[in-house]
Amino acid sequence: MENQEVNFLYLANNLAVDFINTSIVDRGNEIELLEDVDDLIRWGRSAGLSVHIDVDGPCRLGSVKELRDAIRSLFSAKLDDEPAPTDALGILNQWLPKGVVEKRLEEIEGQFVMSPLYHELSVDMLLGHVATEAALLLSSSQLTKLKRCANPKCVLMFLDVSRSGKRRWCSMDLCGNRSKAATYYMNTKN
């Protein structure tokens, strides 16, 4: 993806789930959306967070992917009714102290919102914030709304916040329409 602007997917209704969705599969090929620290910063900024490069502590991309894999394995374990992998739990817990926990109440466009006290997050603070969001999801009743896309070739997860609770696809544009088109083709072929 060199010299190409990455389009990140924000379809999961949760920051931590959107973070694990930065490793995707398209037409059977695994695609890494976080190829360098600049991609991570772009991901954070496009998620609505202000992120800057911390010159005192350069980020190692390996630790970013390690955190992402740990969160994915914790979510997968819960979806599969398996015990949480202790190594993944350890990795997540290492990042929690770096998360932004100090917040303030602001009024933006007539709505009250809780905002991080810090206007700009370092890369470590961003990853700590993602770890915190993952831990909050894992420890809440919202975890029952976590689902995998119904397309067996898709690796994306999402929180089903639909009124009926019957969302099946990561996105109708990505997998839902493909499945429906394939079903239609098979039905008309026969």
C-alpha angles and dihedrals in degrees: 000000000000115000090003125114110240119227107214123207118237102179103114100084090228131077095224092049090047087052093056088047089069088091108063142166120230121181090343095309122114111232122198111209094184103063095149142005091268088062090052091051091048089049091052093046094047088051087061099261125123107233130177134185110260103224092194094056116032112205120240110219090213091066090049091055091042090057091046092050091047092052091046092051092049091050091045092050091055093046089050094045091241129136116270112264106250093218091054091047089052093051092049091048090052090060098044096082090056093058123108106255099158110090139167134207115247135176112227120178091341095310127107114232134175109236131185112264089230115071094204124038125210115228090258091051090050092052091045089052090051090049090050091050089050092049091048091052093046091052098044137078087247087079089081087066094058111112142169120234111267090232103098090210093055122087097192124119130198143176110252103224094159116130093243095041090226102114108142107173133064085227134347088225094054109033110355097064092043091054094046091048091049091049091048091049092051092047094050093043093059 
